[in-house]
């Protein structure tokens, strides 16, 4: 094996080792971040539920408007803000009374073209 081939193999092996270290570090960081996020939401859950029930008194439409407004206030990379908005909206919709007109005009899941056009509008 030539000297250049040996150097090339060493460089490739070093790149694999570095990629492994980066992946392991990222997994360790993400594990801690998600664990901390779960702990934070366990503490916030009672307040989120109370706020969601208050909004749910206005019906499912109020829940959707509130959720969209909160999500619009989040920046693109504000994951905690978006998770908070989604959880609160989910809790609100679960607590809201059902109304038959809430989903009126929404195409069925098998109407692919209609769903696409409805989503754009």
Secondary structure as the mmCIF struct_conf table of DSSP 4:
data_model
#
loop_
_struct_conf.conf_type_id
_struct_conf.id
_struct_conf.beg_label_comp_id
_struct_conf.beg_label_asym_id
_struct_conf.beg_label_seq_id
_struct_conf.end_label_comp_id
_struct_conf.end_label_asym_id
_struct_conf.end_label_seq_id
HELX_RH_AL_P HELX_RH_AL_P1 UNK A 3 UNK A 56
TURN_TY1_P TURN_TY1_P1 UNK A 57 UNK A 58
HELX_RH_AL_P HELX_RH_AL_P2 UNK A 60 UNK A 72
TURN_TY1_P TURN_TY1_P2 UNK A 73 UNK A 73
BEND BEND1 UNK A 74 UNK A 74
TURN_TY1_P TURN_TY1_P3 UNK A 76 UNK A 77
HELX_RH_AL_P HELX_RH_AL_P3 UNK A 79 UNK A 95
BEND BEND2 UNK A 96 UNK A 96
HELX_LH_PP_P HELX_LH_PP_P1 UNK A 97 UNK A 98
TURN_TY1_P TURN_TY1_P4 UNK A 100 UNK A 105
HELX_LH_PP_P HELX_LH_PP_P2 UNK A 106 UNK A 108
TURN_TY1_P TURN_TY1_P5 UNK A 109 UNK A 110
HELX_RH_AL_P HELX_RH_AL_P4 UNK A 112 UNK A 120
#
